[in-house]
Amino acid sequence: MIVGPQWMAAWIALAGLLLVVQLYVTPGYGRHRTPQWGVSLPNRLAWIVMEMVALGSFWWGWWWVSDAQAGEAQNAVVVVAVLLWNLHYLHRGLVYPLRTRTSGKRMPAAIMLAAVAFNLINGWLIGSSLGLGQVQSGNAELLSVHTLFGCAMFALGAVINLQSDNVLLALRRGADRTYHIPRGGLFEHVSCPNFLGEILQWCGFAVLCWNLPALAFAVWTASNLVPRALAHHRWYLRRFADYPANRRALVPKVL
């Protein structure tokens, strides 16, 4: 492993600190943006920049270890993991922001730069570990329980994420830029099924790869999205007097 276990443990601990901080301080982008967050950029541009960095840093990490892996055939599980990573970030970095109706909306530069910094580190860790073939302790098989369960969880999360994004995008048609109560699908049970889907995706990816960088990414994803889901839920309850009382923030009947 390029980065030792002790450093990976510190990286995961930092994610835990992020979780605690965000329970008290909600990052000021999207519906939570306030002038106190300072200089801002067009939302679509900021989103594309911060998400596409993950693709570039992934291949930077892969290239970094290419000499060590020269001439060796990649395990099929590595190929699957590479495809899932790249398909996700091509969608999140290009397709999704181009579909959003964000005219006039802005993102604080500080938020974008923090996301860029994270994606530089995380993409490099994932790319270098996969470039070295570090999946499932070197015993990866395409039809193993790890692979099948991880892929199934990733696929389930992706479906939930995409379906939820479609519901949210459909709320704004034409010149309408106001917020509405989302309805349909898992929105009938939780306020943020899109976040639930993304957490499931990267937990599935961690099961598929079964290495520390992928585990760390799953922890970071949950540490970022769980507090944000709680903040969104509180916002909905304040904004709409008729907001469904039976909805939870993230996990049906649990959280």
C-alpha positions as CSV (number, residue, x, y, z in Angstrom):
1,M,0.0,0.0,0.0
2,I,1.3,3.4,-1.0
3,V,-0.1,5.0,2.2
4,G,0.4,3.1,5.4
5,P,-2.4,1.9,7.7
6,Q,-1.6,4.4,10.3
7,W,-2.1,7.3,7.9
8,M,-5.4,5.7,6.6
9,A,-6.6,5.5,10.2
10,A,-5.8,9.2,10.7
11,W,-7.7,10.0,7.4
12,I,-10.7,8.0,8.7
13,A,-10.5,9.7,12.1
14,L,-10.6,13.1,10.3
15,A,-13.9,12.0,8.7
16,G,-15.3,11.4,12.2
17,L,-14.3,14.9,13.2
18,L,-16.1,16.2,10.1
19,L,-19.2,14.4,11.2
20,V,-19.2,16.0,14.6
21,V,-18.4,19.5,13.2
22,Q,-21.2,19.3,10.6
23,L,-23.7,18.4,13.3
24,Y,-23.3,21.9,14.5
25,V,-22.2,23.9,11.4
26,T,-24.1,23.3,8.2
27,P,-22.0,24.1,5.1
28,G,-23.5,27.1,3.3
29,Y,-24.3,25.9,-0.2
30,G,-27.6,25.1,-1.8
31,R,-30.6,26.0,0.4
32,H,-28.3,26.7,3.3
33,R,-26.2,29.3,1.6
34,T,-25.8,32.7,3.5
35,P,-23.7,35.8,2.7
36,Q,-21.4,34.9,5.6
37,W,-19.8,32.2,3.4
38,G,-18.1,34.9,1.3
39,V,-17.0,34.8,-2.3
40,S,-19.1,32.6,-4.5
41,L,-19.1,31.1,-8.0
42,P,-21.9,30.0,-10.4
43,N,-23.2,26.7,-8.9
44,R,-23.0,24.7,-12.1
45,L,-19.4,25.7,-12.8
46,A,-18.3,25.0,-9.2
47,W,-20.0,21.6,-9.2
48,I,-18.3,20.5,-12.5
49,V,-14.9,21.6,-11.3
50,M,-15.0,19.9,-7.9
51,E,-16.4,16.6,-9.2
52,M,-14.2,16.3,-12.3
53,V,-11.2,16.7,-10.1
54,A,-12.0,13.2,-8.7
55,L,-11.6,11.7,-12.2
56,G,-8.2,13.4,-12.8
57,S,-6.8,12.6,-9.4
58,F,-7.9,8.9,-9.8
59,W,-5.9,8.6,-13.0
60,W,-3.0,10.5,-11.4
61,G,-2.9,7.9,-8.6
62,W,-3.2,5.1,-11.2
63,W,-0.3,6.5,-13.2
64,W,1.8,7.1,-10.0
65,V,2.0,3.3,-9.4
66,S,2.0,2.3,-13.1
67,D,5.7,1.2,-13.0
68,A,5.1,-1.2,-10.1
69,Q,2.3,-2.8,-12.1
70,A,3.9,-2.7,-15.5
71,G,3.3,-5.9,-17.5
72,E,0.8,-7.4,-15.1
73,A,-2.7,-8.2,-16.1
74,Q,-5.4,-6.4,-14.0
75,N,-7.7,-8.6,-12.0
76,A,-11.3,-8.5,-13.4
77,V,-12.6,-7.1,-10.1
78,V,-10.2,-4.1,-10.5
79,V,-11.6,-3.5,-13.9
80,V,-15.2,-3.5,-12.5
81,A,-14.2,-1.1,-9.7
82,V,-12.5,1.3,-12.2
83,L,-15.6,1.2,-14.4
84,L,-18.0,2.0,-11.5
85,W,-15.8,4.9,-10.3
86,N,-15.5,6.5,-13.7
87,L,-19.1,6.1,-14.6
88,H,-20.2,7.6,-11.4
89,Y,-18.0,10.7,-11.7
90,L,-18.7,11.2,-15.4
91,H,-22.3,11.4,-14.4
92,R,-21.8,13.5,-11.3
93,G,-19.3,15.8,-12.9
94,L,-20.9,16.4,-16.3
95,V,-24.4,14.8,-16.8
96,Y,-25.9,15.8,-13.5
97,P,-24.8,19.5,-13.3
98,L,-25.9,20.0,-17.0
99,R,-29.4,18.7,-16.1
100,T,-29.9,20.9,-13.1
101,R,-31.8,24.1,-13.3
102,T,-29.5,26.3,-11.3
103,S,-29.6,29.6,-13.1
104,G,-28.7,32.4,-10.7
105,K,-27.6,30.0,-7.9
106,R,-24.1,30.2,-6.5
107,M,-21.7,28.1,-4.4
108,P,-19.2,29.6,-1.9
109,A,-15.7,29.3,-3.2
110,A,-14.6,27.9,0.1
111,I,-17.0,25.0,-0.2
112,M,-15.8,24.2,-3.8
113,L,-12.1,24.4,-2.7
114,A,-12.7,22.1,0.2
115,A,-14.4,19.6,-2.1
116,V,-11.5,19.9,-4.6
117,A,-9.0,19.2,-1.8
118,F,-10.9,16.1,-0.7
119,N,-11.3,14.8,-4.2
120,L,-7.6,15.3,-5.0
121,I,-6.7,13.1,-2.0
122,N,-9.5,10.6,-2.2
123,G,-9.2,10.1,-6.0
124,W,-5.5,9.6,-5.6
125,L,-5.9,7.0,-2.8
126,I,-8.5,5.0,-4.8
127,G,-6.6,5.2,-8.1
128,S,-3.3,4.2,-6.6
129,S,-4.8,1.3,-4.6
130,L,-6.7,-0.1,-7.7
131,G,-3.6,0.5,-9.9
132,L,-1.7,-1.8,-7.6
133,G,-4.5,-4.4,-7.7
134,Q,-5.3,-4.0,-4.0
135,V,-8.7,-5.5,-3.9
136,Q,-10.1,-8.2,-1.5
137,S,-6.6,-9.0,-0.1
138,G,-5.3,-10.0,-3.5
139,N,-7.8,-12.9,-3.8
140,A,-10.5,-11.1,-5.8
141,E,-12.7,-13.2,-7.9
142,L,-15.5,-11.9,-10.2
143,L,-18.1,-14.2,-8.7
144,S,-17.0,-14.0,-5.1
145,V,-19.5,-12.9,-2.4
146,H,-17.5,-9.7,-1.9
147,T,-17.8,-8.8,-5.6
148,L,-21.4,-9.8,-6.1
149,F,-22.7,-8.2,-2.9
150,G,-20.6,-5.0,-3.4
151,C,-21.8,-4.6,-7.0
152,A,-25.5,-5.2,-5.9
153,M,-25.3,-2.6,-3.2
154,F,-23.6,-0.1,-5.5
155,A,-26.3,-0.7,-8.1
156,L,-29.1,-0.3,-5.6
157,G,-27.6,2.9,-4.3
158,A,-27.2,4.2,-7.9
159,V,-30.8,3.5,-8.8
160,I,-32.1,5.2,-5.6
161,N,-29.8,8.2,-6.3
162,L,-30.8,8.6,-9.9
163,Q,-34.5,8.2,-9.2
164,S,-34.3,10.7,-6.4
165,D,-32.4,13.2,-8.5
166,N,-35.1,12.9,-11.2
167,V,-37.8,13.7,-8.7
168,L,-36.0,16.7,-7.5
169,L,-35.2,17.9,-11.0
170,A,-38.9,17.5,-12.0
171,L,-39.9,19.9,-9.2
172,R,-38.5,22.8,-11.1
173,R,-40.0,23.3,-14.5
174,G,-39.7,26.4,-16.7
175,A,-38.9,29.5,-14.8
176,D,-40.0,28.0,-11.4
177,R,-37.0,28.3,-9.0
178,T,-38.9,27.9,-5.7
179,Y,-38.7,24.9,-3.4
180,H,-41.5,22.4,-3.2
181,I,-42.1,19.2,-1.1
182,P,-40.8,16.3,-3.1
183,R,-43.2,13.4,-3.6
184,G,-42.9,9.8,-4.8
185,G,-40.5,7.0,-4.4
186,L,-38.4,6.9,-1.2
187,F,-39.3,10.6,-0.7
188,E,-42.5,9.3,0.8
189,H,-40.4,7.9,3.7
190,V,-37.3,10.1,4.0
191,S,-36.3,13.7,3.1
192,C,-33.0,12.8,1.5
193,P,-33.1,9.4,-0.4
194,N,-30.5,10.8,-2.8
195,F,-28.0,10.9,0.1
196,L,-29.1,7.5,1.2
197,G,-28.4,6.2,-2.3
198,E,-24.9,7.7,-2.5
199,I,-24.0,6.3,0.9
200,L,-25.2,2.8,-0.2
201,Q,-23.1,3.2,-3.4
202,W,-19.8,3.8,-1.7
203,C,-20.5,1.2,1.0
204,G,-21.0,-1.2,-1.8
205,F,-17.8,0.0,-3.4
206,A,-16.0,-0.6,-0.1
207,V,-17.3,-4.2,0.0
208,L,-16.3,-4.7,-3.6
209,C,-12.7,-3.4,-3.2
210,W,-12.3,-4.5,0.5
211,N,-9.4,-2.2,1.1
212,L,-8.7,0.8,3.4
213,P,-9.0,3.6,0.8
214,A,-12.4,2.4,-0.3
215,L,-13.5,2.0,3.3
216,A,-12.3,5.5,4.1
217,F,-14.3,6.9,1.2
218,A,-17.5,5.2,2.5
219,V,-16.9,6.7,6.0
220,W,-16.2,10.1,4.5
221,T,-19.4,9.9,2.4
222,A,-21.5,9.0,5.4
223,S,-19.8,11.7,7.6
224,N,-20.6,14.3,5.1
225,L,-24.1,13.3,4.1
226,V,-25.7,12.2,7.4
227,P,-25.4,15.6,9.0
228,R,-26.5,17.3,5.7
229,A,-29.6,15.0,5.6
230,L,-30.5,16.0,9.1
231,A,-30.0,19.7,8.2
232,H,-32.2,19.3,5.1
233,H,-34.9,17.6,7.2
234,R,-35.0,20.4,9.7
235,W,-35.1,22.9,6.9
236,Y,-38.1,21.2,5.3
237,L,-40.0,21.2,8.6
238,R,-39.4,24.9,9.1
239,R,-40.2,25.8,5.5
240,F,-43.4,23.8,5.0
241,A,-46.2,23.7,7.6
242,D,-47.7,20.7,5.9
243,Y,-44.5,18.7,5.6
244,P,-45.3,14.9,6.1
245,A,-44.8,14.1,9.7
246,N,-44.0,10.4,9.1
247,R,-40.9,11.2,7.1
248,R,-37.4,10.7,8.6
249,A,-34.3,12.4,7.4
250,L,-32.3,9.6,5.8
251,V,-33.3,6.0,6.8
252,P,-37.0,5.0,6.8
253,K,-38.3,4.6,10.4
254,V,-34.8,4.9,11.8
255,L,-33.1,8.3,11.3
